[in-house]
Amino acid sequence: MTIDWLPDRGVRRAILALGAAGLTVIATGALLEALWLLGLGVWAVIAAMMIELVYRP
């Protein structure tokens, strides 16, 4: 049996929220043809991926 550690769930939730927000901004930027929104969304997804890589070995 594994025991979920409370901070792990919080970090996982933050990663998912940041990734979902990034994808939403990317989709909005693509629809509006706004490159700055695309860039902002890409950086949010990159930040979520980096947190995932650093936090979970």
C-alpha positions, 0 to 999 in steps of 0.5 A: 500500500502506498501513502500519498504525501500531501505536498505531492498532491499539491504540486501535482495539482499545480502542475496540471493547472499550469499546463491546462492554463498554458494550453488554454492560452495557446488555443486562444492565441491560435484562434485570435492569431496573437503571437504574444498569447502563443508565446505566453502559453508555450512558456507556461507549458514549459514551466509546468514541464520543468517543475515536473522534471525537477520535482519528480526524479 
